[in-house]
Amino acid sequence: MSHSTKSYIATFKLLFVLLIATVAVAQFDFGPLNDLVAMSIAVAKALVIAVYFMHIREAGPLARVFMVAGVMFLALLMGLTLIDVFSRIIPATPV
């Protein structure tokens, strides 16, 4: 399926809005929600790039299966890393 220039311009505008949102969010302190807000915007950007520039929307079922498997593998690796990091005991620093 051929992509029109109009869809690429709309995608560019959406990514630019998300970039502005990233910069704007970085200026404020949301406390413990800082990481969640930043990661939400990053995931939205990644989804836009995958759907439009990697043509996942027009991909066949096998390509979608591999995309989901890749995301699941990434989540598994990140989860195992976080389990390792959070299970470590931080020694008290001497004064």
Wavefront OBJ file of the C-alpha trace (Angstrom):
o trace
v 0.000 0.000 0.000
v 1.370 3.367 -0.966
v 1.676 6.020 1.688
v 0.731 9.546 0.870
v 2.731 12.612 1.721
v -0.222 13.758 3.809
v 0.082 10.773 6.173
v 3.817 11.345 6.615
v 3.249 15.020 7.395
v 0.551 14.110 9.920
v 2.933 11.606 11.517
v 5.666 14.244 11.661
v 3.284 16.695 13.317
v 2.210 14.090 15.878
v 5.821 13.229 16.704
v 6.639 16.923 17.003
v 3.728 17.434 19.424
v 4.990 14.496 21.482
v 8.477 16.035 21.457
v 7.073 19.317 22.759
v 5.165 17.357 25.417
v 8.400 15.647 26.463
v 10.199 18.975 26.823
v 7.251 20.539 28.659
v 6.936 17.616 31.079
v 10.660 17.809 31.852
v 10.150 21.346 33.170
v 7.739 20.246 35.919
v 8.186 18.046 38.972
v 5.528 15.357 39.214
v 7.180 13.677 42.171
v 7.106 9.896 41.909
v 5.171 10.112 38.629
v 8.069 11.671 36.672
v 9.258 8.372 35.259
v 5.741 7.172 34.473
v 4.852 10.314 32.533
v 8.134 10.318 30.610
v 7.863 6.612 29.753
v 4.242 7.031 28.640
v 5.234 9.705 26.153
v 8.193 7.599 24.982
v 5.947 4.561 24.447
v 3.497 6.705 22.475
v 6.354 7.899 20.227
v 7.591 4.345 19.754
v 4.105 3.165 18.782
v 3.708 5.964 16.237
v 7.069 5.099 14.698
v 6.291 1.372 14.606
v 2.842 1.800 13.103
v 3.667 4.389 10.452
v 7.362 4.162 9.611
v 7.802 0.416 10.141
v 4.457 -0.203 8.383
v 3.108 -2.528 11.082
v -0.427 -1.525 10.135
v -0.077 -3.147 6.696
v 2.118 -6.045 7.860
v 0.946 -9.615 7.676
v 0.081 -11.735 10.689
v 3.539 -13.324 10.916
v 5.251 -9.929 11.122
v 2.838 -8.885 13.870
v 3.577 -12.071 15.814
v 7.294 -11.341 15.652
v 6.724 -7.733 16.683
v 4.715 -8.821 19.730
v 7.328 -11.477 20.550
v 10.071 -8.846 20.398
v 8.168 -6.532 22.723
v 7.484 -9.396 25.135
v 11.167 -10.392 25.114
v 12.172 -6.792 25.823
v 9.672 -6.648 28.703
v 11.068 -9.913 30.082
v 14.650 -8.626 29.978
v 13.689 -5.326 31.580
v 11.655 -7.106 34.249
v 14.489 -9.467 35.143
v 16.902 -6.539 35.318
v 14.564 -4.633 37.627
v 14.133 -7.683 39.863
v 17.911 -7.874 40.179
v 18.290 -4.164 40.888
v 15.502 -3.994 43.466
v 16.636 -7.142 45.282
v 20.072 -5.719 46.107
v 20.705 -4.471 49.615
v 22.219 -1.024 49.712
v 24.756 -0.793 52.539
v 24.568 2.140 54.883
v 27.143 4.788 54.121
v 29.434 5.747 57.006
v 29.211 9.300 58.207
l 1 2 3 4 5 6 7 8 9 10 11 12 13 14 15 16 17 18 19 20 21 22 23 24 25 26 27 28 29 30 31 32 33 34 35 36 37 38 39 40 41 42 43 44 45 46 47 48 49 50 51 52 53 54 55 56 57 58 59 60 61 62 63 64 65 66 67 68 69 70 71 72 73 74 75 76 77 78 79 80 81 82 83 84 85 86 87 88 89 90 91 92 93 94 95
